[in-house]
Amino acid sequence: MNLYAKLLERKDRPLRIGVIGAGKFGAMYIAQVPRTPGVHLVGIADLSPDYARKNLERVGWPKESYAASSLDAAIREKRTHLSEDWPALVAHPEIDIIIESTGNPPAAVEHALAAFRNGKHVVMVTVEADAFCGPLLARKAAEAGVVYSLAYGDQPALICDLVDWARAAGFPVVAAGRGHKWLPHYSQSTPDTVWGYYGLTPEQAQAGGLNPKMFNSFLDGSKPAIETTAVCNATGLTPAPDGLAYPAGSVDEIPSLMRPVSEGGVLHHKGQVEVVSSLERDGKPIAYDIRFGVWVVFEGDSEYIRRCFMEYGVKTDPSSRYACMYKRWHLIGLEVGISVASVGLRREPTGCATGWRADAVAIAKKNLSAGEVLDGEGGYTVVGRLMPAQASLAQACLPLGLAHGWKVLRPVAAGQPVRWSDVAFDASSTAVRVRREMEQAFGAQRAAA
């Protein structure tokens, strides 16, 4: 509650930040930096410095502010250095925090590990990386004596914040999650069909510079699977055995929906993650939806507390037992400064994996033939599904974050999980080695438990 005051105290000795990846999310954070006291963005590393410059111009940065000739010069002159050299950025001794916002999961793992080795805290915007190996990244950060954090503004960290609020106030958490525009057939959507579902023409999307594969990853359920995986691993909540059900409902209906099935709701168990659809099954939009927001359902487990709910006008289920708190929108990269301040000033993450409880696995979007090449989330070949970690491990499922660029070795039927044995994966890649290490370490823990 006093992060701003603490940032003001750091006006003359600011937190020094490095950003890797100046695309949409990174640019949104960068837009806020000049308006935030106690922060100096020392360097930006991007594979395309020209593209990064265009984004800096787009968000209103004057050219002289990112004209520093080197990282050392940037610190002296209080400017920002722009280059392709991410290793130099994470190795510079004066930088405190690295914001990883490339959107490339294997690269994000490389960047995070290098930052840990160099004593840097990491704010992980690339939640796909956290989904397939976040628990091990968190462990390695702790071993290095640094903080690893989800990015505030993205939905997983906001959900973690609501869960923490409820628990710190003494409420048992029954369920938590996010909203989504969802109909069952969206799981088969491809970049060729996505704009029709969004209500745009391809020409409108192109004029807006919108990426069909990225937007399709939201629509087809891949991103919700990834994000709820991160939430489970950070909060201790767990998935239903069959993953996400996407029940439809308004904000006011969430307390009634998020009760156990035995009490008239949709939950398999208390302490579950779920995603609420903003569309009825016939496609009709729901008024006062939670499509762009996040929510937590908590329990009033005494007569007195339930009476307090009533006295203060809290919307509950018919029994008055279950109530909801929510944020109806999220501001993506514009809010990442909360993570920067929390990590840099308090050494506290805004969400961080504490165990391996869930996985976002690759499911064949169509019948896959031997020789086809997987194209990752939002593409033509696979879609993400939330699965309990134990089930994913037992079935040797391929995580969605690694289902890109590898050749299929044998046919996989549509709707079936893609397994490690179904693809020719690169066992020497850092991302694969980290994932395999996590499976061994956390799988052994689960077996022992």
Residue, then its C-alpha position, 0 to 999 in steps of 0.5 A: m500500500n505504500l509502494y509509491a512512497k517508497l519509490l519517491e524515496r529512491k528518486d536519487r538512487p533509482l532501481r535500475i531496470g533492463v528489459i528484454g523484448a520491446g514488443k507490445f507488452g514491453a512497450m506498454y511498460i516502457a510507456q509508464v517509466p517516465r511517469t514513475p519515480g525511483v526507476h531508471l530503465v538502463g537498457i533495452a535488448d531486442l532482436s530488432p532494435d529498429y522495431a524497438r525504436k519504432n515502439l519507443e517513438r510510438v509510446g512517446w519517448p523522445k529520441e535523446s532519451y534512448a541515445a546512450s552509447s553504452l550501458d555505462a553511459a546510460i547510467r551516467e547520463k540517466r538515459t537508456h541504451l538500446s541494443e541486441d546484446w541481451p547477455a551484456l544487459v543481464a551481466h551488467p553489475e549495476i542493473d537490479i531487475i530484468i523484465e523478460s518480455t520476449g514472448n519466446p518461451p525457450a529464450a525466456v528460460e535462457h534469459a532468466l537463468a543467465a539473470f539468476r547467475n548474475g544476481k538479477h531479479v527477474v519479472m517474467v512476462t513470458v508466462e508460457a515459460d513459467a507454465f512449463c518450468g516455473p517451479l524450477l525457475a523459482r527454485k533456482a532463483a531462490e538458490a541464487g538469492v534473487v526474486y523471480s516473479l510473475a508480471y503484475g498487470d497480466q492476469p495470473a499475477l492479478i489472480c494471485d493478488l486476489v487470492d492472497w487478499a482473501r487468505a490474508a483477510g481470513f477467508p477460505v478461497v473456494a475458486a479463482g480465475r479469469g474471464h474469457k470469450w469462449l464457445p467450445h468450437y473455439s478450441q479448433s480455431t486457427p489463424d485463418t478463422v480467428w478474425g471472424y470469431y473476433g468480429l473483424t475482417p482480415e483487412q481490419a486486423q492487418a490495418g491494426g497490425l494484429n497478429p492472428k496467431m497470437f490472438n488465436s492463442f487467446l481465443d482457442g483456450s491455449k492462453p487460459a490454460i497457460e495462465t491458470t497453470a501459473v496460478c495453480n503453481a503459485t497459489g496452491l489451487t488445483p485444476a479439475p481432472d478434466g481441466l477448464a469447463y468455461p461455465a458461462g455467467s455474469v459477474d453477479e452469477i460467479p458466486s453461484l457458479m463457483r460452488p461444488v457440484s453438490e451445492g448447485g455449482v460447477l466445481h469439482h472441488k473447493g480450491q480450484v481454478e476455473v475460467v468464466s465465459s462471457l458468452e452463453r452456449d448459443g453465442k449470446p453475449i452476457a451482460y456485465d461479464i468478466r471477459f477481461g477481468v479476474w476474480v476470486v470466490f471465498e467462503g463465509d464459513s460462519e453465520y456471523i460472516r454471512r450476515c456481514f455479507m448481507e449487511y454490506g450488500v455483498k453479492t453472494d450465492p443463494s445460501s449467502r455462503y459464497a462471495c466474490m471479489y473481482k477486477r473487471w479489467h486488467l491493464i497488461g504492461l501498463e501495470v508491470g511497475i507494481s512488480v518492479a516496485s514490489v521486487g526491487l523495494r520489498r524483495e517480494p514477488t507478485g506471484c511465484a511458483t511454490g510447487w508443481r500442481a498443474d501443467a498446460v499440455a499440447i493437444a492435437k488440434k487435428n489429426l497429426s501425421a508423421g512428418e508434420v511440424l508443430d507450430g505452437e500455441g495459437g497455430y494450426t497443429v496444437v491447442g493448450r489444455l490445463m491438466p493436473a501435473q501428476a496426470s501430465l507426468a504420468q502420461a508423459c505429455l509435451p508441455l505447450g510451451l515447447a510444442h513448436g518447431w519439432k517434427v511429429l514422429r507418429p500419428v496423433a489423433a485430434g483431441q489427444p495429448v501429444r507426448w514426448s515420444d511423439v516428437a523429435f525434440d532437441a534434448s540438448s536445448t536449455a529449455v528441454r533440459v530445465r523442463r526434464e530436470m523439473e519433472q524429475a525433481f518435482g515428480a520425485q517429490r510428488a511420489a514421495a508425498 
